[in-house]
Amino acid sequence: MIVEIVTTGTELLLGQIVNTNAPYLAQQMNKLGFNVLYQTTVGDNRERMTHVLEHALSRADIVITSGGLGPTQGDITKEVTALILNRSLYLHEPSKNKIKCFFAERHANMSESNLRQAMVPEGSIILSNERGTAPGIILENNNKIIINLPGPPNELSFMFEHSVVPYLNNKYGMQGSIISKVLRTYGIGESALEDKIKDLIINQTNPTIALLARMGEVVIRITAKGKNELEAQKLIDSVLQKIVSRVGEYIFDTDDNSMEVVAGRELIKNNLSLALAESCTGGLITSRLTDVPGSSSYICGSIVCYSNDVKVQELNIPHEVILKYGAVSNETATAMANSIRRKFKTDIGIGVTGIAGPGGGTAQKPVGLVYIAIDGPIGLRCHSYHFIGQRTDIKFRASQAALDILRCYIHDLTS
């Protein structure tokens, strides 16, 4: 069964709100075994919405819409759906009464326009809205189905799980299971990664393999469809082993966890504590690590030592080191890592210094030059990088590299 998801609302096209309904519906339909092959977003315009829905019905068996079921003149999804299927609208009394009760229970005045939400196309299957006022509808027409769901995510998800899923299971039975495995890699580019597994990609059938470049990493997604989740997982495992054997050194997680989650997990697993001295990253590494619940068990503290004075006064970096080698140097970074470790009495210390730009670079030390040092039980190490991009890009890439250095250091420490 082919599915198209149509999200409606001019606010989506203007970027005023983030479209969370489309990924939610795609994930849920894939779990049920349906093939979501198309996603479309259209504004609150009758002509364009008519064209989009007619086109969707021409290529999909099931069309699911979100949004446009509200009380205003701009909420037209249900009306357009009725029009293209040649259905008249009528006032659905149970929905009308529910809307009136909704306002009465809240001691709020109800505008007559709210009753527009109770107007439904003839022959509809009505989906009660237990989180709001607008009912959803299902319309069957010539072996095609349109499902109109409300736009607010909490209303949509509740209605989908409690009404749409039972309907689909009852009508179609089990469609199988579509699941994905996400491998996150660091330290290799998208094209280089593809070269290592190109034959697997070219010869893919089921499972399928896709590469997605993200800031500071490349993701490998393996997707399989089986009669059930166990069969789909076995298909994934057969390909997963081949990929790991070729590029395992670059894979930092096989369960779609971020680098900060993985690094924190290793710190907890090995009962290690950490302190950080950050200059060019401005506390970003600490922020990412402390975004993870439970990080207080391994993060002891950090210092944003942006100025040279703070490096000298708070970390006791010899002023002569900065004068001789510069604030952005191997020597300063290693001194920062060693000093922060001693200051907070932790197992591991990290020091980061660099030039995030856009100014401040020279021919010898260009914008994007970053030194990352780590100090711990197996000694001091320092790595240099030359990142490209805007200021925020360089800061994020530096934080990603620092977390990977931490992860690898712990691996070497414990192996």
N, C-alpha and C positions, 0 to 999 in steps of 0.2 A: 504494500500500500504506500503510495506516494503522498507526502504531506507538504503543504505550503503554509508558512506562518506569515500572516499579514498584520503588522502593527500599524495602528492608525493614530494620527494626531500631528498637527503642524508643529507642535512644541518639540516633537522628536526630530523633525527635519531642521529646526532652528538650533538644535543642540541645547535647548533650555532644560531638558531633563535627560537622564541616562536611560536608555532602553534596556531594562532588565527583564522584561517579559519574554522577549524573543529567545534569549539563551535559556531561560527557565523552561519554556515550552519545548524547545528543541531537546534539552536534556531529558525531560520527562517522556517525551514521545519516543526517543531512542531507547530508553529503558523498557518501554512497552514493545519494542521491536519494530516500530514504524520508521520508514525512511523519510527523514526530513531533508528534502532536496532543494527547497527554495525558501528564501525569506525576503519579504518585501516590506518597505515602509512607505506609507502614503499619507498626505495631509488631509485636512478636513475639507475636501473639495469633491462635490458630487460626481463631476465628469471624470476626474482622475481616479477616484475610488471605484467607480463603475468599471472603468477600463482594467484596473488592477485585479478586481475580484473576478471579472469575466475571464481574464487571462489565467488567473490562478486555477479556476475551475476547468479550464481547457487542458491543463497539464498535471493536475493533482487530483487524487481521489478524495482527500480530506483537506479542507481549508479552515484554518483556525485564525480568527481575528481577535485582536485585543484593543479595547478602547472604543469611544464613540457611542456608549450606551447611556450617557448622562442626560440631564434634563434640559440642556441648552440647545439653541438652534444649530450650534456647531457639532452636536452629537448626532451624526447621520449614518453610522455604520449599519444599524439595524434597518433603516429605511432603504438604503441602497441595496442591501442584501435582499429585502422583500421585493424591490423593484426588478432586479435582474432575474429573480425566480418567478416573477409575475404573481406574487402573493399580496393580498390585501392585509392591512393592519387592523387589529381590533383591540379593544380594551380588555385586558386579562384581569378579571375581577379579583382573584386571589392575590395577584401582584399589587393591584391597587390598594387592597386592604392592608397588605403588609407594609407598603410605603406609608400609609396614613398612621399605622401603629408605630412605625419607626420614629416619626416626628412627635407623636403624642407622648410616647414614653420618655422623650427628651425635653418635653414641654417647649417645643420649638414650633414656630409658625411654618406651615408648609405652603410653598408657592404652587399654584395650579400647574406650573410648568413641570413640576416633579412627576405629574401623572403621565407625561410623555414616556417615562421609563416603563410604564405598564402597558404600553402599546406594543403588541407583538404580531409577527406575521402569522397568517393562517397556516395551520398544520405544524406549528412549532412544538418541539419538546421544550418545556420551560424548565430552566435550571434556577432553583431558588438561591438567592444571594444572602448568605448568613453573616456576611461581613459588611453589607452596605444595602443600598436600595435598588440598584438596577439588576433585574434578573438577566441571566444569560439565556441563549436559545440555541437549539440544534435544529437544523432544517435538512431533511433528506430530499434529494431531487435527482432522478435519473442515475441512480447508483453513485451519486456524488453527495458529499456532506459538507455543509458550512456550519461551523460552531462559532457563535459570537460570544466572547467573554468580556467582562468589564476591564477597564484599564488599570485601576489601582492594584498594585502587585499583591497586597494581602487578600483582596477580594478574589483576584484571578486565581491565585494558587489554591485557596480553599475550595473554590468552585471546581477547579480542575480535578483536584484529588478526590473530592467527595461526590462529584456528579459525572464528570467527563470520563474518568478512568473506569468506573463501573459500566457506563454506557458502551465504551469501546470494547471492554472485555466481554460484555454480553453479546455485542453485535459481531465481533470478529474473532473472539477467542484469543488464545496466545499467539502472538506474531513472532515469537522468538525473543532473543535478547541481543541488543547492540551495546557493547561496552568498549571502553577505551582505556589504554594504559599510557600514562604520560611519563616520559623520561626527560629529565632536565640535565643539560650538559653545560660545561663551562670550559673555556680555554681552547675552543676550536670554532672556526667560522662555519657559516651555513654551507657554503660551497665545498669546503674541505670535508665537512661531515658527510655531505651527500656523496662525495667521491668514494668514501669508505664503505657505503652501503648501497651504492647506486644500483647494483644488480638486483638487490632485494626490492628496491622501489620499482624498477622497470618490470619485474616479474610478479608484482603483487596482484593478488586477486582477493582473497579473504584469508587473513586480515589485510587491511590497507595500511600504508605507512605515509606519514606526512611530516615535513619539517616546518617549524615556525620560528623565525628569528624574533627574539625579544631583546630588550635592553640588557646587555651584559650576559646573554646566554642564548642557547638554541634549544628548542624543545622538539623531541621526537614523539609523535603521537601514533600509537598503534591501535587500530579499531577493528573489531571483529564482530560478526553476527553469527549466532548459533541458535539451535533449537531452544537452548536454555543458557543461563549464565555460565554454568560449568563448562559446557561445550565451547562457548565463546572464549572463556578464559584459557582453555587448553590450546585453542588456535593461537591466541596471543603469546602464550608461553613458548610455543615452538619458534616463533619469530624473535621473541625477546632474547632468547639464548644466543641466537646468531648475532644480533646487534651488540649485545654485551661483550661477546667474544672479540668483536672488532673495535669497539669504541668505548669499552668499559672504563678506561682510564679517565675519560672526560665526563662520565655520568656521575653527578653528585646526588641524585635522588631518583627513585623509580616510582614514587607515589605522589608526584606533583607538589612536593613541599618546596618552599622557598629556601634560599641559601641560609637565611638567618635561622629558620626552623631546624635545618640540618645541623648547622654549627652548634646551636644551643643543645640539640639532642646529644651531640658528641661530648659536650662539656658535662652534661648531667650524667651520661653513661659512665664517664671516667672520673667523676667527682673532682672536676677541675674548676678553678676560679679564674676570672679574667678582669683586667682593668685596661682602659684605653686612653691614649693621649692623641687627640685629633686636632690637626691644624686645618688643612684645606677642606676636609670633609665636614667640618663644622658640627660634629656630633651626630652625623647621619648614621654611622655604623652603630653607635650606642643606641640611637633611636630605633633602628631596625631590630636590633637584638632585644630591646626592651618592649617592643611591640608583641613579643611572644609571651603568652601567659607562663608564669613559673620562672621567668628569667632572673628573678631576684635571688634564686638559689645559686647562680653562677656569676652574675655581674656584680662586682663589688663597687665599682665607681668609674668615672671617667673625667677627664679635663679637656675642655676645648681651649687649646693653647694657641690661639690664632696669632697673637703678637709675639715677637721675640722676647719682650719683657716677661710675658707669662711663662714662656719656655724656661727662662733663666730663673725667675723668682719661684714658680710653683713646682718645676721639675728639676731645678738645680742643674740644668744643662750649662756646661761651662761656656761663658761668653766668648771665649777664645775659639771654641769649636764652631760657633755660628759665624764669627768674623772670618775664620780661615776657610771654612767649607761652604758656608751659606746656610740659610734656614732650610732650603730645599736641597738636601744632600743625604747620601748614605749615612754619613757620620751623625748628622742630627737626628735622623729617623731612628737609628739604633740606640742613640742616647735616650731618646724619648721612650722607646719600648722598655729599655732597662730601668729607667728612672720611675716610670709609672708602675712597673711591677714591684719595685722596692717600696715605693710610697704607699701602695695599697696592700702590700704583702700578699700578692696573689701568685697562683701557679704560673700564669701566663700574662704577659704584657704586650700590647700592640701600640706602635707609634706610626702615625701617618702624616706626611708633609708633602706638599706639592703646589703646583700653580694651576688653579682652576680657570683663570682667565676672566674676561677676555684680554685684559692687560697683564703686564708684569713679566711677560716672557722675554727671553733673549735668544740669541743664536745658540749659545751653549746650553741654556736651560729654557726650552720652549714651553709655551702654554700646553698643558696636558701632561707634563712631566710629574710623576708621583713616585715617592719612595714609601714603601710599606715594610716596616720591620716588626719582627716578633721575637720575644725573648721568653724562654721557659726552661724546663728541665733538660732539654737536649741542646741548649745553646741558643745563641743569637743568629738570626737570619735576616737578610734584607733583600727585598726585591724592588726593581725599578720598572716603571711602565711609562709609556707615552700614549695617553688616551686622546681621542679626538672627539669633537662635538662641542656643544654649548656648555656653559658653566655647570648647569645642573646635570648634564649628561656626564661630564667628567667626574663630578662628585659621586654620582651613583655608580659609575664604573669602578671608581676607586674603592667604594664601600663593598662592592661585589667581589673585587679582587682580594680585599682584606679578609672577608669572611671565608673565601676559598682557601687562602693561606692558612687561616686558623684551622679549618677543617683538615687540610693536608698535614699540618704540623701535629695535630692530635693523632692522626693516623700513623705517622712515623713514630711518634712517642709510644704508641701502644702496640706497634707491630714488632 
